[in-house]
């Protein structure tokens, strides 16, 4: 089946089969959060992005082959409700930006800054710090061998706009980072996997950047 990224809470994961990774998207919890399991095809090592809710479903998705790392994109509670249980069962190392780590329910084993790398077996994710939705919000960038980029944006970028902010200063910071660190660096075919809802591409969103900045959200 072709990957669509259109998932529903209570429904099955949607899995994308890339040459070196599989990406499984699962919708969980009352706020319709997306959790993403990335697994290296060569080593079998897996990484989870946002253990948001429904630990039992996440553990079923992970299966018996284990979990190497659990990355949290930001400190808001709807993105880590299952983190303690998933880490407790799997022994996964925890990863987050230090500016948000104090708000998480577990200690952070591997704090990451902008530009650093997180391994997924023989592949890796690049960390992009997007300041504004929270101080330590991050996106994770995977560059496939086919030249296409896959971007996991948490709540910093969605179809139709950037994430919610709580002041003019925070919005300006976020839109500046999204423009400068995402749109200026990555091509239109970059696939965007957000923290809630459907996926998009940078090409679909790029024409609206000026509109987002003008409206202030």
Backbone as JSON Lines, residues from 0, in Angstrom:
{"i":0,"aa":"X","n":[0.84,-1.2,0.0],"ca":[0.0,0.0,0.0],"c":[0.88,1.25,0.0]}
{"i":1,"aa":"X","n":[0.43,2.29,-0.69],"ca":[1.16,3.55,-0.74],"c":[0.95,4.32,0.55]}
{"i":2,"aa":"X","n":[2.04,4.88,1.08],"ca":[1.96,5.7,2.3],"c":[1.2,6.98,2.01]}
{"i":3,"aa":"X","n":[0.26,7.33,2.91],"ca":[-0.51,8.57,2.75],"c":[-0.28,9.53,3.91]}
{"i":4,"aa":"X","n":[0.1,9.0,5.08],"ca":[0.23,9.83,6.27],"c":[-1.09,10.2,6.9]}
{"i":5,"aa":"X","n":[-2.17,9.63,6.42],"ca":[-3.52,9.94,6.92],"c":[-3.9,8.85,7.92]}
{"i":6,"aa":"X","n":[-3.68,9.12,9.2],"ca":[-3.95,8.15,10.26],"c":[-5.04,8.67,11.18]}
{"i":7,"aa":"X","n":[-5.66,7.75,11.93],"ca":[-6.72,8.08,12.87],"c":[-6.44,7.4,14.2]}
{"i":8,"aa":"X","n":[-6.78,8.08,15.3],"ca":[-6.62,7.48,16.62],"c":[-7.44,6.2,16.68]}
{"i":9,"aa":"X","n":[-6.82,5.14,17.13],"ca":[-7.45,3.83,17.18],"c":[-7.25,3.01,15.94]}
{"i":10,"aa":"X","n":[-6.78,3.64,14.88],"ca":[-6.55,2.93,13.63],"c":[-5.12,2.43,13.52]}
{"i":11,"aa":"X","n":[-4.82,1.74,12.44],"ca":[-3.48,1.17,12.28],"c":[-2.44,2.23,11.96]}
{"i":12,"aa":"X","n":[-1.18,1.87,12.16],"ca":[-0.08,2.73,11.72],"c":[-0.02,2.74,10.2]}
{"i":13,"aa":"X","n":[0.47,3.82,9.67],"ca":[0.76,3.91,8.24],"c":[2.28,3.87,8.09]}
{"i":14,"aa":"X","n":[2.79,2.94,7.31],"ca":[4.23,2.72,7.23],"c":[4.77,3.07,5.86]}
{"i":15,"aa":"X","n":[5.84,3.83,5.87],"ca":[6.53,4.22,4.64],"c":[7.82,3.43,4.53]}
{"i":16,"aa":"X","n":[8.0,2.77,3.41],"ca":[9.15,1.9,3.21],"c":[10.18,2.62,2.35]}
{"i":17,"aa":"X","n":[11.25,3.12,2.98],"ca":[12.33,3.77,2.27],"c":[13.47,2.77,2.05]}
{"i":18,"aa":"X","n":[14.47,3.17,1.33],"ca":[15.54,2.22,1.01],"c":[16.34,1.8,2.23]}
{"i":19,"aa":"X","n":[16.52,2.71,3.2],"ca":[17.34,2.39,4.37],"c":[16.57,2.45,5.68]}
{"i":20,"aa":"X","n":[15.38,3.03,5.66],"ca":[14.56,3.16,6.86],"c":[13.12,2.76,6.56]}
{"i":21,"aa":"X","n":[12.41,2.33,7.6],"ca":[10.95,2.35,7.55],"c":[10.48,3.41,8.54]}
{"i":22,"aa":"X","n":[9.43,4.12,8.16],"ca":[8.83,5.14,9.0],"c":[7.38,4.73,9.26]}
{"i":23,"aa":"X","n":[7.03,4.52,10.51],"ca":[5.66,4.15,10.87],"c":[5.04,5.28,11.66]}
{"i":24,"aa":"X","n":[3.9,5.77,11.19],"ca":[3.17,6.87,11.83],"c":[1.94,6.32,12.52]}
{"i":25,"aa":"X","n":[1.79,6.65,13.8],"ca":[0.65,6.16,14.59],"c":[0.01,7.34,15.29]}
{"i":26,"aa":"X","n":[-1.31,7.48,15.17],"ca":[-2.05,8.53,15.86],"c":[-2.53,8.0,17.21]}
{"i":27,"aa":"X","n":[-2.29,8.78,18.27],"ca":[-2.6,8.31,19.62],"c":[-3.19,9.44,20.47]}
{"i":28,"aa":"X","n":[-4.01,9.04,21.45],"ca":[-4.43,9.94,22.49],"c":[-5.55,10.89,22.14]}
{"i":29,"aa":"X","n":[-6.09,11.59,23.16],"ca":[-7.25,12.45,22.97],"c":[-6.96,13.72,22.18]}
{"i":30,"aa":"X","n":[-5.68,14.07,22.0],"ca":[-5.32,15.25,21.22],"c":[-4.81,14.88,19.84]}
{"i":31,"aa":"X","n":[-5.04,13.63,19.44],"ca":[-4.69,13.17,18.09],"c":[-3.23,13.47,17.77]}
{"i":32,"aa":"X","n":[-2.35,13.01,18.65],"ca":[-0.91,13.19,18.45],"c":[-0.36,12.15,17.5]}
{"i":33,"aa":"X","n":[0.68,12.53,16.78],"ca":[1.41,11.59,15.94],"c":[2.68,11.13,16.64]}
{"i":34,"aa":"X","n":[2.89,9.83,16.64],"ca":[4.16,9.24,17.07],"c":[4.76,8.55,15.86]}
{"i":35,"aa":"X","n":[6.08,8.63,15.75],"ca":[6.77,8.07,14.58],"c":[7.85,7.1,15.02]}
{"i":36,"aa":"X","n":[7.8,5.88,14.49],"ca":[8.83,4.89,14.75],"c":[9.68,4.75,13.49]}
{"i":37,"aa":"X","n":[10.96,5.0,13.64],"ca":[11.92,4.88,12.54],"c":[12.8,3.67,12.81]}
{"i":38,"aa":"X","n":[12.93,2.8,11.82],"ca":[13.74,1.6,12.01],"c":[14.74,1.45,10.87]}
{"i":39,"aa":"X","n":[15.99,1.28,11.24],"ca":[17.06,1.05,10.27],"c":[16.93,-0.35,9.69]}
{"i":40,"aa":"X","n":[16.88,-0.45,8.37],"ca":[16.71,-1.75,7.74],"c":[17.93,-2.65,7.9]}
{"i":41,"aa":"X","n":[19.11,-2.06,7.96],"ca":[20.33,-2.87,8.04],"c":[20.57,-3.42,9.44]}
{"i":42,"aa":"X","n":[20.43,-2.58,10.45],"ca":[20.75,-3.0,11.82],"c":[19.53,-3.44,12.62]}
{"i":43,"aa":"X","n":[18.34,-3.0,12.21],"ca":[17.13,-3.26,12.97],"c":[16.91,-2.29,14.11]}
{"i":44,"aa":"X","n":[17.86,-1.38,14.35],"ca":[17.72,-0.42,15.45],"c":[16.57,0.53,15.19]}
{"i":45,"aa":"X","n":[15.82,0.85,16.25],"ca":[14.64,1.7,16.12],"c":[14.73,2.92,17.04]}
{"i":46,"aa":"X","n":[14.12,4.01,16.57],"ca":[14.02,5.25,17.33],"c":[12.57,5.72,17.27]}
{"i":47,"aa":"X","n":[12.04,6.18,18.4],"ca":[10.68,6.7,18.47],"c":[10.72,8.21,18.63]}
{"i":48,"aa":"X","n":[9.95,8.9,17.82],"ca":[9.8,10.35,17.95],"c":[8.45,10.64,18.58]}
{"i":49,"aa":"X","n":[8.46,11.18,19.78],"ca":[7.29,11.57,20.58],"c":[6.45,10.39,21.06]}
{"i":50,"aa":"X","n":[6.78,9.92,22.25],"ca":[5.98,8.9,22.94],"c":[4.79,9.61,23.57]}
{"i":51,"aa":"X","n":[3.83,9.97,22.73],"ca":[2.82,10.94,23.11],"c":[1.75,10.39,24.05]}
{"i":52,"aa":"X","n":[1.29,9.17,23.8],"ca":[0.17,8.62,24.58],"c":[0.01,7.16,24.21]}
{"i":53,"aa":"X","n":[-0.87,6.46,24.92],"ca":[-1.21,5.07,24.62],"c":[0.05,4.2,24.53]}
{"i":54,"aa":"X","n":[0.71,4.08,25.67],"ca":[1.97,3.32,25.71],"c":[1.8,1.9,25.19]}
{"i":55,"aa":"X","n":[0.66,1.29,25.46],"ca":[0.47,-0.09,25.01],"c":[0.51,-0.19,23.49]}
{"i":56,"aa":"X","n":[-0.09,0.77,22.8],"ca":[-0.07,0.76,21.34],"c":[1.33,1.07,20.8]}
{"i":57,"aa":"X","n":[2.02,1.97,21.46],"ca":[3.39,2.27,21.03],"c":[4.3,1.07,21.22]}
{"i":58,"aa":"X","n":[4.15,0.38,22.34],"ca":[4.99,-0.8,22.6],"c":[4.65,-1.92,21.61]}
{"i":59,"aa":"X","n":[3.39,-2.03,21.23],"ca":[3.02,-3.01,20.21],"c":[3.67,-2.66,18.88]}
{"i":60,"aa":"X","n":[3.69,-1.37,18.55],"ca":[4.32,-0.93,17.32],"c":[5.83,-1.21,17.33]}
{"i":61,"aa":"X","n":[6.46,-0.97,18.47],"ca":[7.9,-1.22,18.61],"c":[8.2,-2.71,18.48]}
{"i":62,"aa":"X","n":[7.37,-3.53,19.09],"ca":[7.55,-4.97,19.0],"c":[8.7,-5.48,19.86]}
{"i":63,"aa":"X","n":[9.1,-6.72,19.59],"ca":[10.08,-7.37,20.44],"c":[11.52,-7.09,20.11]}
{"i":64,"aa":"X","n":[11.78,-6.27,19.08],"ca":[13.16,-6.01,18.68],"c":[13.78,-4.83,19.41]}
{"i":65,"aa":"X","n":[13.01,-4.17,20.26],"ca":[13.57,-3.14,21.14],"c":[13.57,-1.75,20.55]}
{"i":66,"aa":"X","n":[13.95,-0.81,21.4],"ca":[13.97,0.61,21.05],"c":[15.26,1.2,21.58]}
{"i":67,"aa":"X","n":[16.03,1.82,20.68],"ca":[17.32,2.39,21.08],"c":[17.17,3.77,21.73]}
{"i":68,"aa":"X","n":[16.29,4.6,21.16],"ca":[16.16,5.98,21.63],"c":[14.72,6.45,21.52]}
{"i":69,"aa":"X","n":[14.34,7.3,22.47],"ca":[13.04,7.97,22.43],"c":[13.31,9.47,22.41]}
{"i":70,"aa":"X","n":[12.99,10.1,21.29],"ca":[13.22,11.54,21.12],"c":[11.93,12.28,21.41]}
{"i":71,"aa":"X","n":[12.01,13.36,22.18],"ca":[10.86,14.21,22.44],"c":[11.08,15.55,21.76]}
{"i":72,"aa":"X","n":[10.15,15.95,20.9],"ca":[10.35,17.17,20.11],"c":[10.21,18.44,20.94]}
{"i":73,"aa":"X","n":[9.4,18.39,22.02],"ca":[9.26,19.56,22.88],"c":[8.53,19.16,24.16]}
{"i":74,"aa":"X","n":[8.44,20.1,25.09],"ca":[8.05,19.79,26.46],"c":[6.56,19.72,26.75]}
{"i":75,"aa":"X","n":[5.71,20.04,25.81],"ca":[4.28,20.03,26.08],"c":[3.79,18.61,26.4]}
{"i":76,"aa":"X","n":[2.91,18.52,27.4],"ca":[2.57,17.22,27.99],"c":[1.94,16.24,27.0]}
{"i":77,"aa":"X","n":[1.2,16.74,26.03],"ca":[0.55,15.8,25.1],"c":[1.56,15.05,24.24]}
{"i":78,"aa":"X","n":[2.82,15.46,24.27],"ca":[3.85,14.78,23.47],"c":[4.69,13.8,24.28]}
{"i":79,"aa":"X","n":[4.42,13.67,25.58],"ca":[5.24,12.73,26.37],"c":[4.46,11.93,27.41]}
{"i":80,"aa":"X","n":[3.17,11.8,27.24],"ca":[2.37,11.08,28.23],"c":[2.77,9.62,28.38]}
{"i":81,"aa":"X","n":[3.29,9.01,27.33],"ca":[3.69,7.6,27.39],"c":[5.2,7.41,27.53]}
{"i":82,"aa":"X","n":[5.93,8.5,27.66],"ca":[7.39,8.42,27.62],"c":[7.96,7.58,28.75]}
{"i":83,"aa":"X","n":[7.53,7.84,29.98],"ca":[8.1,7.11,31.11],"c":[7.85,5.61,30.99]}
{"i":84,"aa":"X","n":[6.65,5.24,30.58],"ca":[6.34,3.81,30.48],"c":[7.11,3.16,29.33]}
{"i":85,"aa":"X","n":[7.17,3.82,28.2],"ca":[7.9,3.25,27.06],"c":[9.37,3.09,27.39]}
{"i":86,"aa":"X","n":[9.96,4.09,28.02],"ca":[11.38,4.01,28.39],"c":[11.59,2.95,29.47]}
{"i":87,"aa":"X","n":[10.65,2.87,30.41],"ca":[10.77,1.87,31.46],"c":[10.74,0.45,30.94]}
{"i":88,"aa":"X","n":[9.94,0.21,29.94],"ca":[9.83,-1.14,29.36],"c":[11.0,-1.45,28.44]}
{"i":89,"aa":"X","n":[11.4,-0.49,27.62],"ca":[12.39,-0.75,26.58],"c":[13.82,-0.45,26.98]}
{"i":90,"aa":"X","n":[13.99,0.41,27.98],"ca":[15.34,0.84,28.34],"c":[15.95,1.81,27.35]}
{"i":91,"aa":"X","n":[15.13,2.42,26.51],"ca":[15.62,3.34,25.49],"c":[16.28,4.56,26.12]}
{"i":92,"aa":"X","n":[17.28,5.09,25.47],"ca":[17.89,6.35,25.87],"c":[16.97,7.49,25.47]}
{"i":93,"aa":"X","n":[16.9,8.52,26.3],"ca":[16.02,9.65,26.04],"c":[16.8,10.8,25.42]}
{"i":94,"aa":"X","n":[16.15,11.49,24.5],"ca":[16.79,12.56,23.73],"c":[15.84,13.75,23.69]}
{"i":95,"aa":"X","n":[16.36,14.95,23.98],"ca":[15.58,16.18,23.88],"c":[16.54,17.36,23.93]}
{"i":96,"aa":"X","n":[16.03,18.53,23.59],"ca":[16.83,19.74,23.7],"c":[16.91,20.16,25.17]}
{"i":97,"aa":"X","n":[18.06,20.63,25.65],"ca":[18.19,20.97,27.07],"c":[17.25,22.08,27.53]}
{"i":98,"aa":"X","n":[16.8,22.96,26.64],"ca":[15.92,24.03,27.07],"c":[14.52,23.55,27.43]}
{"i":99,"aa":"X","n":[14.18,22.32,27.05],"ca":[12.88,21.75,27.41],"c":[12.99,20.54,28.34]}
{"i":100,"aa":"X","n":[14.19,20.07,28.6],"ca":[14.36,18.78,29.27],"c":[13.84,18.77,30.71]}
{"i":101,"aa":"X","n":[13.87,19.91,31.4],"ca":[13.45,19.92,32.8],"c":[11.96,19.68,32.97]}
{"i":102,"aa":"X","n":[11.18,19.84,31.9],"ca":[9.73,19.66,31.96],"c":[9.3,18.24,31.63]}
{"i":103,"aa":"X","n":[10.23,17.38,31.27],"ca":[9.87,16.02,30.88],"c":[9.79,15.12,32.11]}
{"i":104,"aa":"X","n":[9.05,14.0,32.03],"ca":[8.84,13.14,33.19],"c":[10.0,12.19,33.48]}
{"i":105,"aa":"X","n":[11.0,12.19,32.63],"ca":[12.19,11.35,32.81],"c":[13.41,12.22,32.58]}
{"i":106,"aa":"X","n":[14.55,11.79,33.1],"ca":[15.78,12.52,32.82],"c":[16.19,12.3,31.36]}
{"i":107,"aa":"X","n":[16.88,13.27,30.81],"ca":[17.32,13.19,29.41],"c":[18.75,12.67,29.37]}
{"i":108,"aa":"X","n":[18.92,11.52,28.75],"ca":[20.25,10.9,28.66],"c":[21.14,11.64,27.68]}
{"i":109,"aa":"X","n":[20.56,12.07,26.57],"ca":[21.33,12.66,25.48],"c":[20.73,14.0,25.07]}
{"i":110,"aa":"X","n":[21.1,15.1,25.75],"ca":[20.63,16.4,25.32],"c":[21.25,16.77,23.98]}
{"i":111,"aa":"X","n":[20.45,17.37,23.09],"ca":[20.93,17.68,21.75],"c":[20.69,19.15,21.43]}
{"i":112,"aa":"X","n":[21.66,19.72,20.73],"ca":[21.6,21.11,20.29],"c":[21.45,21.17,18.77]}
{"i":113,"aa":"X","n":[21.18,22.37,18.28],"ca":[21.04,22.59,16.85],"c":[22.28,22.12,16.1]}
{"i":114,"aa":"X","n":[22.05,21.32,15.05],"ca":[23.14,20.85,14.22],"c":[23.73,19.52,14.62]}
{"i":115,"aa":"X","n":[23.35,19.01,15.8],"ca":[23.88,17.72,16.23],"c":[23.12,16.58,15.54]}
{"i":116,"aa":"X","n":[23.62,15.36,15.74],"ca":[23.09,14.19,15.04],"c":[22.62,13.14,16.05]}
{"i":117,"aa":"X","n":[21.55,12.45,15.67],"ca":[21.02,11.35,16.47],"c":[21.03,10.1,15.59]}
{"i":118,"aa":"X","n":[21.73,9.04,16.0],"ca":[21.79,7.84,15.15],"c":[20.48,7.06,15.15]}
{"i":119,"aa":"X","n":[20.19,6.48,14.0],"ca":[19.12,5.49,13.85],"c":[19.79,4.31,13.16]}
{"i":120,"aa":"X","n":[20.44,3.46,13.93],"ca":[21.22,2.4,13.34],"c":[22.33,2.98,12.48]}
{"i":121,"aa":"X","n":[22.35,2.63,11.2],"ca":[23.38,3.12,10.29],"c":[22.97,4.42,9.59]}
{"i":122,"aa":"X","n":[21.8,4.94,9.91],"ca":[21.36,6.24,9.42],"c":[21.44,7.25,10.57]}
{"i":123,"aa":"X","n":[21.05,8.5,10.3],"ca":[21.08,9.51,11.35],"c":[20.07,10.6,11.07]}
{"i":124,"aa":"X","n":[19.7,11.29,12.14],"ca":[18.8,12.43,12.07],"c":[19.57,13.68,12.46]}
{"i":125,"aa":"X","n":[19.37,14.75,11.72],"ca":[19.93,16.04,12.08],"c":[18.95,16.82,12.93]}
{"i":126,"aa":"X","n":[19.46,17.49,13.96],"ca":[18.63,18.26,14.89],"c":[18.54,19.7,14.41]}
{"i":127,"aa":"X","n":[17.3,20.21,14.29],"ca":[17.06,21.6,13.92],"c":[16.3,22.25,15.08]}
{"i":128,"aa":"X","n":[16.93,23.2,15.74],"ca":[16.3,23.91,16.86],"c":[15.41,25.01,16.29]}
{"i":129,"aa":"X","n":[14.11,24.93,16.58],"ca":[13.13,25.9,16.1],"c":[12.51,26.59,17.31]}
{"i":130,"aa":"X","n":[13.03,27.74,17.66],"ca":[12.67,28.42,18.89],"c":[11.37,29.2,18.74]}
{"i":131,"aa":"X","n":[10.42,28.99,19.64],"ca":[9.19,29.77,19.59],"c":[7.97,29.07,20.13]}
{"i":132,"aa":"X","n":[7.67,27.85,19.62],"ca":[6.54,27.12,20.19],"c":[6.84,26.78,21.64]}
{"i":133,"aa":"X","n":[8.03,26.29,21.9],"ca":[8.63,26.23,23.23],"c":[10.09,26.62,23.05]}
{"i":134,"aa":"X","n":[10.81,26.92,24.15],"ca":[12.22,27.3,23.99],"c":[13.08,26.21,23.37]}
{"i":135,"aa":"X","n":[12.74,24.95,23.64],"ca":[13.59,23.86,23.17],"c":[12.98,22.99,22.1]}
{"i":136,"aa":"X","n":[12.02,23.5,21.35],"ca":[11.41,22.71,20.28],"c":[12.45,22.35,19.22]}
{"i":137,"aa":"X","n":[12.4,21.1,18.77],"ca":[13.31,20.66,17.72],"c":[12.54,19.95,16.61]}
{"i":138,"aa":"X","n":[13.11,19.99,15.42],"ca":[12.7,19.15,14.32],"c":[13.84,18.18,14.02]}
{"i":139,"aa":"X","n":[13.51,17.05,13.4],"ca":[14.5,16.02,13.08],"c":[14.5,15.82,11.58]}
{"i":140,"aa":"X","n":[15.69,15.88,10.99],"ca":[15.86,15.83,9.54],"c":[16.56,14.53,9.13]}
{"i":141,"aa":"X","n":[15.92,13.78,8.26],"ca":[16.55,12.59,7.68],"c":[16.74,12.81,6.19]}
{"i":142,"aa":"X","n":[17.97,12.71,5.73],"ca":[18.29,12.85,4.32],"c":[18.49,11.47,3.72]}
{"i":143,"aa":"X","n":[17.57,11.05,2.88],"ca":[17.65,9.74,2.27],"c":[18.7,9.69,1.17]}
{"i":144,"aa":"X","n":[19.19,8.5,0.85],"ca":[20.19,8.36,-0.21],"c":[19.67,8.73,-1.59]}
{"i":145,"aa":"X","n":[18.35,8.84,-1.73],"ca":[17.77,9.25,-3.01],"c":[17.73,10.77,-3.16]}
{"i":146,"aa":"X","n":[18.24,11.48,-2.14],"ca":[18.26,12.93,-2.2],"c":[17.05,13.6,-1.59]}
{"i":147,"aa":"X","n":[16.05,12.84,-1.16],"ca":[14.85,13.43,-0.57],"c":[15.0,13.54,0.94]}
{"i":148,"aa":"X","n":[14.53,14.64,1.48],"ca":[14.59,14.88,2.92],"c":[13.23,14.61,3.55]}
{"i":149,"aa":"X","n":[13.28,14.02,4.74],"ca":[12.09,13.75,5.55],"c":[12.25,14.52,6.86]}
{"i":150,"aa":"X","n":[11.26,15.35,7.21],"ca":[11.39,16.28,8.31],"c":[10.26,16.08,9.32]}
{"i":151,"aa":"X","n":[10.64,15.77,10.56],"ca":[9.7,15.54,11.65],"c":[9.67,16.81,12.5]}
{"i":152,"aa":"X","n":[8.54,17.54,12.46],"ca":[8.54,18.92,12.92],"c":[7.89,19.15,14.28]}
{"i":153,"aa":"X","n":[7.42,18.1,14.95],"ca":[6.74,18.34,16.22],"c":[5.59,19.31,16.02]}
{"i":154,"aa":"X","n":[5.5,20.33,16.89],"ca":[4.44,21.32,16.75],"c":[4.96,22.65,16.21]}
{"i":155,"aa":"X","n":[6.09,22.63,15.51],"ca":[6.65,23.87,14.97],"c":[6.19,24.19,13.56]}
{"i":156,"aa":"X","n":[5.76,23.18,12.8],"ca":[5.3,23.4,11.43],"c":[4.24,22.38,11.07]}
{"i":157,"aa":"X","n":[3.13,22.9,10.54],"ca":[1.98,22.09,10.14],"c":[1.55,22.48,8.73]}
{"i":158,"aa":"X","n":[0.66,21.68,8.11],"ca":[0.0,22.18,6.92],"c":[-0.77,23.46,7.27]}
{"i":159,"aa":"X","n":[-0.44,24.55,6.62],"ca":[-1.18,25.79,6.85],"c":[-0.55,26.77,7.8]}
{"i":160,"aa":"X","n":[0.6,26.43,8.4],"ca":[1.22,27.41,9.27],"c":[2.19,26.84,10.27]}
{"i":161,"aa":"X","n":[2.8,27.75,11.02],"ca":[3.69,27.33,12.1],"c":[2.86,27.01,13.34]}
{"i":162,"aa":"X","n":[3.53,26.46,14.36],"ca":[2.83,26.08,15.58],"c":[2.36,27.29,16.39]}
{"i":163,"aa":"X","n":[1.53,27.0,17.35],"ca":[0.98,28.05,18.21],"c":[2.08,28.69,19.03]}
{"i":164,"aa":"X","n":[2.02,30.01,19.16],"ca":[2.94,30.73,20.03],"c":[2.12,31.62,20.96]}
{"i":165,"aa":"X","n":[2.79,32.14,22.0],"ca":[2.06,32.82,23.06],"c":[2.47,34.27,23.24]}
{"i":166,"aa":"X","n":[3.23,34.8,22.28],"ca":[3.6,36.21,22.29],"c":[4.07,36.58,20.9]}
{"i":167,"aa":"X","n":[4.08,37.87,20.62],"ca":[4.59,38.35,19.33],"c":[6.05,37.97,19.16]}
{"i":168,"aa":"X","n":[6.8,38.07,20.25],"ca":[8.22,37.75,20.19],"c":[8.44,36.28,19.87]}
{"i":169,"aa":"X","n":[7.64,35.41,20.48],"ca":[7.78,33.97,20.22],"c":[7.4,33.64,18.79]}
{"i":170,"aa":"X","n":[6.34,34.27,18.28],"ca":[5.96,34.03,16.88],"c":[7.07,34.46,15.94]}
{"i":171,"aa":"X","n":[7.62,35.65,16.17],"ca":[8.69,36.14,15.3],"c":[9.89,35.21,15.33]}
{"i":172,"aa":"X","n":[10.23,34.72,16.51],"ca":[11.34,33.77,16.64],"c":[11.06,32.5,15.84]}
{"i":173,"aa":"X","n":[9.84,31.98,15.96],"ca":[9.51,30.73,15.29],"c":[9.47,30.9,13.77]}
{"i":174,"aa":"X","n":[8.81,31.93,13.29],"ca":[8.72,32.1,11.84],"c":[10.1,32.38,11.26]}
{"i":175,"aa":"X","n":[10.94,33.11,11.99],"ca":[12.31,33.35,11.53],"c":[13.09,32.05,11.41]}
{"i":176,"aa":"X","n":[12.97,31.19,12.44],"ca":[13.7,29.92,12.4],"c":[13.15,28.99,11.33]}
{"i":177,"aa":"X","n":[11.82,28.94,11.19],"ca":[11.24,28.07,10.17],"c":[11.65,28.53,8.77]}
{"i":178,"aa":"X","n":[11.68,29.82,8.55],"ca":[12.11,30.32,7.25],"c":[13.6,30.08,7.03]}
{"i":179,"aa":"X","n":[14.42,30.43,8.04],"ca":[15.86,30.39,7.86],"c":[16.49,29.02,7.98]}
{"i":180,"aa":"X","n":[15.93,28.19,8.85],"ca":[16.54,26.89,9.13],"c":[15.85,25.73,8.42]}
{"i":181,"aa":"X","n":[14.66,25.96,7.9],"ca":[13.92,24.91,7.19],"c":[13.76,25.29,5.71]}
{"i":182,"aa":"X","n":[12.94,26.3,5.43],"ca":[12.63,26.61,4.03],"c":[13.84,27.08,3.25]}
{"i":183,"aa":"X","n":[14.74,27.82,3.88],"ca":[15.92,28.3,3.16],"c":[16.93,27.19,2.9]}
{"i":184,"aa":"X","n":[16.86,26.11,3.67],"ca":[17.86,25.05,3.58],"c":[17.38,23.83,2.8]}
{"i":185,"aa":"X","n":[16.08,23.62,2.72],"ca":[15.55,22.36,2.2],"c":[14.67,22.58,0.97]}
{"i":186,"aa":"X","n":[14.6,21.57,0.12],"ca":[13.87,21.67,-1.14],"c":[12.38,21.45,-1.0]}
{"i":187,"aa":"X","n":[11.68,21.76,-2.07],"ca":[10.23,21.66,-2.07],"c":[9.71,20.23,-1.9]}
{"i":188,"aa":"X","n":[10.52,19.24,-2.27],"ca":[10.05,17.86,-2.13],"c":[10.26,17.31,-0.74]}
{"i":189,"aa":"X","n":[10.77,18.12,0.19],"ca":[10.91,17.68,1.58],"c":[9.55,17.32,2.15]}
{"i":190,"aa":"X","n":[9.46,16.1,2.68],"ca":[8.2,15.63,3.25],"c":[8.16,16.0,4.73]}
{"i":191,"aa":"X","n":[7.05,16.6,5.16],"ca":[6.9,17.09,6.53],"c":[5.95,16.19,7.3]}
{"i":192,"aa":"X","n":[6.44,15.68,8.44],"ca":[5.67,14.82,9.33],"c":[5.41,15.61,10.63]}
{"i":193,"aa":"X","n":[4.22,16.17,10.81],"ca":[3.97,17.03,11.97],"c":[3.53,16.25,13.2]}
{"i":194,"aa":"X","n":[3.43,16.98,14.32],"ca":[3.06,16.37,15.58],"c":[1.59,16.03,15.72]}
{"i":195,"aa":"X","n":[0.76,16.6,14.87],"ca":[-0.67,16.31,14.83],"c":[-1.11,16.36,13.37]}
{"i":196,"aa":"X","n":[-2.09,15.55,13.02],"ca":[-2.74,15.68,11.72],"c":[-1.95,15.15,10.54]}
{"i":197,"aa":"X","n":[-2.36,15.61,9.36],"ca":[-1.83,15.08,8.11],"c":[-0.46,15.65,7.79]}
{"i":198,"aa":"X","n":[0.25,14.94,6.93],"ca":[1.56,15.37,6.45],"c":[1.41,16.43,5.37]}
{"i":199,"aa":"X","n":[2.55,17.03,5.01],"ca":[2.58,17.99,3.91],"c":[3.97,17.96,3.3]}
{"i":200,"aa":"X","n":[4.23,18.87,2.38],"ca":[5.57,19.07,1.83],"c":[5.93,20.55,1.94]}
{"i":201,"aa":"X","n":[7.22,20.83,1.9],"ca":[7.63,22.24,1.93],"c":[7.15,22.97,0.69]}
{"i":202,"aa":"X","n":[7.08,22.26,-0.43],"ca":[6.6,22.9,-1.64],"c":[5.16,23.36,-1.55]}
{"i":203,"aa":"X","n":[4.34,22.6,-0.84],"ca":[2.93,22.98,-0.67],"c":[2.79,24.19,0.24]}
{"i":204,"aa":"X","n":[3.71,24.35,1.19],"ca":[3.61,25.41,2.18],"c":[4.38,26.67,1.82]}
{"i":205,"aa":"X","n":[5.44,26.55,1.04],"ca":[6.33,27.69,0.78],"c":[5.62,28.94,0.24]}
{"i":206,"aa":"X","n":[4.64,28.81,-0.68],"ca":[4.0,30.02,-1.21],"c":[3.27,30.85,-0.16]}
{"i":207,"aa":"X","n":[3.06,30.29,1.05],"ca":[2.24,30.95,2.06],"c":[3.05,31.58,3.18]}
{"i":208,"aa":"X","n":[4.38,31.54,3.08],"ca":[5.21,32.06,4.17],"c":[4.93,33.53,4.47]}
{"i":209,"aa":"X","n":[4.86,34.34,3.45],"ca":[4.6,35.77,3.67],"c":[3.23,35.99,4.3]}
{"i":210,"aa":"X","n":[2.25,35.18,3.89],"ca":[0.91,35.27,4.47],"c":[0.94,34.93,5.96]}
{"i":211,"aa":"X","n":[1.67,33.88,6.33],"ca":[1.77,33.51,7.75],"c":[2.39,34.63,8.56]}
{"i":212,"aa":"X","n":[3.47,35.21,8.03],"ca":[4.14,36.27,8.77],"c":[3.22,37.49,8.92]}
{"i":213,"aa":"X","n":[2.49,37.82,7.88],"ca":[1.61,38.99,7.92],"c":[0.47,38.81,8.92]}
{"i":214,"aa":"X","n":[-0.07,37.61,8.99],"ca":[-1.2,37.39,9.9],"c":[-0.76,37.21,11.35]}
{"i":215,"aa":"X","n":[0.5,36.85,11.57],"ca":[1.05,36.75,12.92],"c":[0.77,35.47,13.64]}
{"i":216,"aa":"X","n":[0.44,34.41,12.88],"ca":[0.24,33.09,13.48],"c":[0.36,32.02,12.41]}
